[in-house]
Amino acid sequence: MMAWTIYVTFAGAVLVLLLPRLLVRWAALTTAAAGFALSAAAFFVPGRDFAQFTTVVRVPWVQALGMNYHLAADGISLTMSFVTGLTAVCAVLFSWKTEHRPNEFFFWLLLVVGGSYGVFLSADLFLFFVFYELVIAPKYFLIAIWGSTNKEYGAMKLTLYSFLGGVLVFIGILAAYTTAGTLDLAQLAQFAFPEPLQLWAFPVFFLGFAILAGIWSLHTWAPTGHVAAPTAGSMLLAGIVMKLGAYGALRVALNLFPLGFAFWSKWIALLAVIGIVWAAAVALRQNDLKFVIGYSSVSHMGFVLLGLAAANALGVSGAVLQMFSHGVIGALLFGLAGVIYYRTHTRDLDELSGLALNRRMPFIAFAFVLASAASLGIPGFSGFAAEITILIGVWKAYPLAVWITGIGMVLVAAFTLRALQKTFFGNDPAPITAPIGAPRLMPKESITFAEKLGASLLILATLVVGLDPKLLLDRIEPAVRAMRFLQP
């Protein structure tokens, strides 16, 4: 069942290139919905063993090198596939009004989604790398063709950073294969790599993946790429692509080289804490709404890396939960920012003021308030469940890091409330010709049903997980405990 998420998505990508423009959107939505339905069915199947990385498909590929087309799933990969499907559906809904070359737009979008499914399900290291690299080209074209605000620069910067990470990952793959003689992730996880090799191979592998996860100080591609990308592109970057790096770090680097991880974990924690505080402080100084959300993504991904550095079941489980949570919340915030920009033609916080007063914008204001609350980690939303789980786990390993992270959380509250107030509830004077109390900008177009549906699905997801985090943790934690790098 899970293998078909890849096949259906790639088939749909080819199909949208061939269909007439009138059918493209529906074909893209049907494809994304089919992938989401398959991932949801696998996620909620009763009686499944979520602890074991269970084979889904295994077919010989390049036998001379021991490569297999090998797909497998456990609680972690099922969770990440689930959020991938949800984000894909909502990205299509928020892109419903795309008129410029829609066939190609949805083709590249679905390639990103299909490649992401492949990464989360790969059980062969080389196959993992193929899917991981497959996501790069679609990201470039989505931004360079349909983006804005220095789109060529943003697309190229993101691509170059991704290729740098890919080179480091490839070096790690060569080291692992030449030493162990296999590319099977399950066999590699059981192989006793020499400690000297682990001490240099782990940081190479980890850094290669962590670049895509937005680790400080190689994070600058993320805000630039988010701002340059079209709405769906930003949603995919925040909801899926940044998670590929964190997932790779967990599934490959940490699990294959536990001794190397134990040696370097304190430095990972340090970089994660700096990233949380630094990105939040920079976000507080931004005046472009998407830059605020972009730096917010880097700060929130710092919690993922911090949870991984804790190396205990609670911290790592919280990190995976945060990957899901931030995927949903980040996609929601970027989707809403795109709706605002489409109707006002500006993202400048000094120009956006009092939009909540406009009769066409109340749903956007309401949704943005909920998204901001989720991003702040207010109880009842997934952000709170994820961050409190991480911090409890981190307290056992690095208590000082929790105290410093508190500064970052205060800064997160500051920039989130600032952006919310200036965008929707500001008191800037309206033009002289406008009625008293009217907002400066007067959007004339209401939010569409497709956009409302996309926003509602993401809000529902963060609320359901926030109110019942066991729904995910019962699937994530058994898979985490099966990994060999955990500290007692």
N, C-alpha and C positions, 0 to 999 in steps of 0.2 A: 504493500500500500504506500509506504513512504517513498519508495523509488519513483513512483508515478508523479510525485510532486515535481521532480526534475523533468521527466519526459513531457508531461502536460504543459509545463511552463515554456520549455524550449519549442515545442510544437506550436503553441499559441503565438510565440514570438515570430516564427516563420509565417504563420497564417496572417498576422496583422499586416505584413508587408504586401500581401497579395490581394487583400480585400478592398472594396471601394471605401471611400472616406466615411460614408454614412454608417458603415458597419464596424469600423475599426474600434471605436470606444467600447461597444458592446462585446466585441470579441476579446478585447483586453480585459474587461471586467469579468467576463465569463472564465477566462483563463486564470486570472488571479483568484477568483472565488473558488474554482475547482482545486487549485493548489492549497488554499486555506482550508477547504472542506476535508481534503485528504489528511493534512497535518493535524486538524482538530480531531478527526476520527481516530487517528493513531494516538494522539495525546490522551484522549478520554477512554481508550479501550480498557475494559475491566480485566483485572487479573494479570496484567503485564508485569514482567520483572524489569523495573526501571533501573536496577543497579548494574545489570550486565549490558555491555556494548554488543547487542545481539545482531548477528548478521542478517541483513535483508536480502542482499544479492552478492554473489561471489562468482565471478567468471574470469578465467585466465585472460590476461591482456598481453603483456610482453613477457613471455615465460623466461626468456634468457636472462632477464634482469630481475625476475621475481615480482613483476608488477601484476596486480590484479585489479579488475573493476570490482571493487569491494565496498559495499555500502553497509552501514550498521547504525543502530540507534540505541540510545539509553535515555534516561530522564533529562539529561542536559541537552542533548541534540534534539529531542522532541520538543522541549521548551523553546529552543531557539528557532526551530522550524515553524512552530506555532506563531511566534511573534513576526516571523518573516511573512507568513501568509496574511496575517492581519494587516501589517503595514503595507503590503502590496495592494490589497483591496482598497485601502483608504487612499493610497497614492494615486490610483487610477481615478477614484471618485473626485479627488481634489484637482485632477487634471482634465475633467470632463469638457471644459471649454477650450482646450488646446486646439488651435486652428492651423498653426504653422507646421507643416509636414507631420501630421498626426501619425501616419503609418510608421515612419521612422522613429518618432518619439516613443511610441509604445513598444516598438521592437527593442530598442535599447533598454527601456525600462524593464521589460520582461527578461532580458538577458541578465541584468543585474540580479533579479529575483531568482532565476533558475540557477545561476552560478552560486548564489548564497545557499540555496537548498543543498547543492552539491557539496559545499564546504562542510556544512553541519552534519552531513550524513557519511562523509568519506571515512573509510577505515583503512585505506591504503595511503601512505604518506605522499607518494607521487601524485596519485589521483587528487588528493587534498590540494596539493600545490597547483595542479592544472585548473581546478575550479576557482581557487583563490586568485590566480592570475587572470582568469577569464572575466572577472568582475571589473578589471581596471579599464579596458577599452570602452565599454559602455558608459562608465562614469565620465570619461573624458568627453565623449560626444554629447551626452546629455547636457553637460555644462557649457561646452564650447559653442554649441548650436542654439540651445534654447535658454541659456542663462542670461544674466545681466550683471552690471557692476564689475567691469574688468573680467569678463567671463573667460577670455582666452588665457589670461594670467592665472586665474583661479583654477581652470581646468589643467593647465600645464603643471602648476605647482603641486596639485593633488596627485597627478600622474607620476611626476618625478619622485615624490616622497614614497608613493606606493611601490614604484620600481626599486627604490633603494631598499625598502623593507623586503621586497621579493628576492633581491640578491642575497641578503643576509639569511633569509629562510632557506634558499637553495644551498648555500654553503653548509648550513646545519643539516640539511637532508643528506648531502654527500658524506658528511662526517658520520651521521648515524648509519647510513647504508654500508659504507665501507668497513665499519667496525662490526656491526651486527649481522650483515649479510641478508637482511630482509627489509621490506618496506611496510610490512603489516603492522599497524599501530598497536594491536593487542600484543603481538610478539615483541615489538620494540619496548613496550611498557614493562615487560618482564625481564628484559635483557639487562645484565649488570654491566653498564658502561664503566670503563676505568675512570676513577676520580679525576685525574689530570685532564682527561678529555671533557668531562662534565663541566669543569671549572671554566673552560673557555668556550665550549659549544653552547652551554646554556645561555649566557648573555647574548651571543650572536643570534640564536634562535628567538629568544624572548624579545630582544630589541626589534628584530625584523617584524614580529607580529605587533609589538606594542606601539610602533609608529602609527599603524592604522587605528589603534585604540586611543590615540591622542595623548601619549605619554609626554610629560614635560621633559625637555624643552623642544622636542620634535613634534609639537602639536600645532604649529602655526598654519599648516595646510588646512586644518579643520575649519576655523572661522572663515578663512578666505574662500574655501570651497563651498561652505554652506551659503555664504552671501552671494556668490556668483551663480550658484545652481538655481534652476527653476524650482518651483514649489515641490513637485514630486521628487526631484533630485535631492533636495535638502531633506525631505522625509526619509528617503532611502538611505542617505548618508548617516543620519542620526539613528534611524530605526533599525537598520540592518548592517551597513558597511562597517561602522566603527565596532560593531559587535563581532565581526569576523576576526579582527585582530585580537580582541580579548579572548574569544573562543579558542583561537589558535594557540595563544599563550598558555591557556589552561590545558587543552587537550594534548598538545604536543610538547612544548618546552618544559612545563612543570612536571608532566607525567613521565616523560622520558628521562629527564636528568634531575632526579630528586636531590642528589648530593650538590650539584651545581646550584640548584634553587635554594637549598639551605644556606649556602655560602653567600649568595647574592640577595636574599630576600629582604634584609634590612635596608639595602640600597633601593630596592623597588618601593618599599614603604616610604622612604624619604622622598623619592621622586613623586610618588602618588600624593603625599601630603602637600608638597610644594605646588603640584598641579592644581589641587583643589583650591588652595588659597590664592595662588597667583591668578588663575583664570577667573575666579570670582571677582578679584580686585580689578582686573582689566575690564570685565563686563560692566562694572559699576561706572566706568569712564566712557562707555560707548554711547553714541547717539543714534546709531542705526539699529533698528529693532532686530534685524537678523544677526547682526554682530553680537548683540546682547545674548541672543539665544545660542549662537555659535560658541561663544566662550562659556556659556552655561553648560553646553554639552561636554566641553573639555573638563570642566570642574566636576560634573557628575560622573564622567568616566573615570576620574581619579578615584572615586569610591570603589569602582570595580577593581582597579589595580591594587588598592589598599586592602580590599577583602581577600584578593588572591595572595598578597604578601603575608597575611595572617597565618596561612598554611594550616588552619584548623577547619573542621567540618562546618562550623557556624559561619566563619568569615567567608569561606569559599562559596558556600550555599547562598549567602547574602549577596556575594558578587554576581552570581548567575541570576539571582532574582532581580538585582539592580540592572543587569543587562536587559532583561525583559521589561522592567519598569521604565527605564530611560528610553528604551526603544519606542514604547507607547507614548510617553509624555513628550519626548523630543519630536516625534513625528506629528503629534497634535499641535505643539507650539509652532513648528515651521509651517504646518498646513494653515493655521489661523493667520500667521504673519503673511503668507501668500495671498490669502483672501483680502486682507487689509490693503496690501500693496496693489492688488489688481483693481481695487475700487477707488483708492485715493492717489495712486501713482507716486507715493512717497513712503519711506520707512523712517524718516527723520523724526525722532521723538519730540523735537521742538515744533514741528509742523503738525504732528498728530496731537489732537487735543479734544477731549470731550466727545469722542465718537459714541460713547454710550448714550448720549442724548439724541442721537439721530435715530429716527423711527425705523430705519432700514438695518440698523446694526445691533439691536439688543441681543440677538442670539450669539453673535460673535463676542460681544462683551461678556455675556454669561459663560460661554465656553472658555474664554481666555481667563476669566477669574478661576474657574475650576482647574484649568491647566496650570495656572500659577500656584494654586494651592497644592496641587500634586507635586510640582517641581520643588516647592518649599519643604516638602516632607510633612505636610499636615496629616495627623492621624485620620484614617479612613481611606487614604489613597495609597497606591502601591509604593510611592516614593518613601513614605514613612516606614512601611514594613521592610523594604529592602535596606534602607540606611541604618535602621536600628539593629537589624540582624548583623550587618557588617560591623558596626561599631562595638557590639557586644563581643563578636569574635576577635576583633582587633584589640580590644581591651586586654584580652588574655595574653596577647603576644607583644603589643607595643602600646602600653597605657599612655605614654606621653603623646603619641600620635593622635589619640582621641581628643586630648585637650587642644592641640594645635588645630585639628580639623574643625573644632568648634568655631574658631575664627572664620574659617571658610563658610561655615553654615550661616553665620551672621551676615557675611557679605552676600551670600546667595539671597537671603531674605531682603537685603537692601536693594540689590539691583533688580530683583523680580518685582518688588513693590514699586520701585521707581518707574520701571517700564510700564507697569499696569496703570499707575496713576497718570503718567504723562500721556499715555495713548488714549485712555477711555474716560478719565475723570479729571483731566486738567482744567485749570481755570484761566488759561490764556485768553486774552481778549479776542472776540470774533471780529470779522470785518465790519466796518461801519454800516454797510448796507444790510447786514444780516440781523435777524430778530435778536432781541436781548436773550442771552443764555444759549444761543445757538453755537454749535461747534465750528471751528475754523474751516474744516473740510466737510463738505456735504455730499457723501456718496449717493448717487442716484440709482444704484442697482442693488437689489437685495441679494442676500446669500441664496444660492441655489439649493435644491433638494439634495443633489448629489453631495455637495459640500456639507450640508447639515448631517447627512447620513454618515459620511466619513468621520466627522468630528464626534458624532454620538457614539459610534462604535469604539473609538479610542477612549472616550470618557468612560464608557461602560467597562472597558477592560481594566483601566486603572482603578476604578471603584471596586469591581468584583475582587481583584487581587488584593486591594488594600483592606477590604473587609474580611477576606478569607485567604490569607497568604498560604495556608496549608495546601490549598489547591495546587500550587506550584511546588512548594517546598517538599511535599510528600513524594514528588517525582524527582526533584533535583537532588535532595540530600542522599538518597541511597546510591545514586551514581557518583556523587562526590566522595562518599565514604569508601567506594570501591577503588579509588585512585591511591597510588602508593606513596605519594609525596607528603601526605597529611602527617602533621605532628600530633603526638598523643595529647 
